[in-house]
Amino acid sequence: MGATSHIGFIIASYAGAAVVVAGLTAWVMLDFRAQKRNLSDLEQRGVTRRSVPPSSATLKQAREDA
């Protein structure tokens, strides 16, 4: 009883794993595009990110005005 008797199971397992990995990759790529689109929409509406301190935005605007 060698590996040749289980070759069908081995091939099916690798194929199943490949399908799962491809599905997860596609899901992540589609979600990335959706999140990027949502962020762009929010930025167009004027919503700012919390990671950018408001004082630095004001400082930058003051430098541009000067």
Secondary structure by P-SEA (a helix, b strand, c coil): cccccaaaaaaaaaaaaaaaaaaaaaaaaaaaaaaaaaaaaaaaaccccccccaaaaaaaaaaaac
